[in-house]
Amino acid sequence: MHEAPTMDRQQGNGTKSDRRTAVLVTGAGGEMGYGLIHALARAEENLAIVGFDLKGLPDEVADCCTETVAGDVRDQALLEGLAERYSFGRIYHLAAMLSSSAELAPDRAYQVNVGGTRNLLNIAVDERDATGRSPMVLFPSTIAVYGIPTLEAKHAAGVITEDAFLEPRTMYGCNKLAAEHLGRYYANHHRQVEEGPTGSIDFRSIRFPGLISAETLPTGGTTDYGPEMLHAAARNEPYDCFVREDTRLPFMTMPEAIDSIITLGNAPRSSLGRTAYNVRSFAPSALEIHAALRTHFPALTVGFTPHPGRQMIVDGWPADVDDTAARNDWGWTPTHSLESALEKYLIPGVKARYAGS
Ligand code: SER
């Protein structure tokens, strides 16, 4: 005898007709949130933006938002309460614990990075149930989804495609890969038993390399040596780099990352052959970053004192990634080489930021 399947959570009931249309940005107070919210506000006049962050938002971000919410993405009831008042046709789910922090608190990282993402996906599914339209969920993933077993294998692999080496060796990488898979499932297979293979939401993710911003610094990541070296240089401080000189990873500037999210969001869904895409702009070694910075800050001194745990993490990440799918499917093209990134954006930006200090 077959038992009727039980529902594990209540579905949206389709009666939420008086809600205001808005986009939701989680992690709105983080580095990427700062850039994305300004870009969205610039690009779409009168766009209602709900900014959600654990710690609340700085004024210059809050000023672009219709409403700001200080809260935790693990709090499903809080998110559901918001969705009672807003119709979120687009969700930018940026909130996450980064790789080094996640290694130190793996249980919490799992709850935030996987549980939090599932909560947002549930909100998106409810939205689809309420409106009949599939909301778009844009999700920053990471090169941390890759795990290359040895340094020799990393050197031999060189530039890697989306489907290679998907054996992450960090909690953060496992979390992000799990979240990517959940998104792909909700996009392509959710409710397949009842409705056939149509999926419930429009999930799109980008696997970001290390990001470098002139305006902000990351916290708790393992690619942080790139931006930290830049900001130390601008402050006329020596920098002690926590990875070896020969450590090579892909990077891009924060404005390029923001552009890529906006561009992917604008692409017709029919052109997207996958739900997770690589992007990259340049792939210098730590020593090459130092050398490039010294042409702008000749007095910069950098020591290299590898931290064993953090070195192990970056040794498992690819030296570079293949962004062909993003170029072909939605027209991704990087703006910068390392040199032009420094000359045109990073150096003027950090000089302005630290002027007078
Ligand atoms: N920048 C991230 C980190 O270092 C990787 O995506 O954790």
Residues whose N, C-alpha, C, O or C-beta is under 5 A from the ligand:
A	BS01	LIG	L98 S99 S100 T142 I143 A144 F208 P209 G210 G220 G221 T222 T223 D224
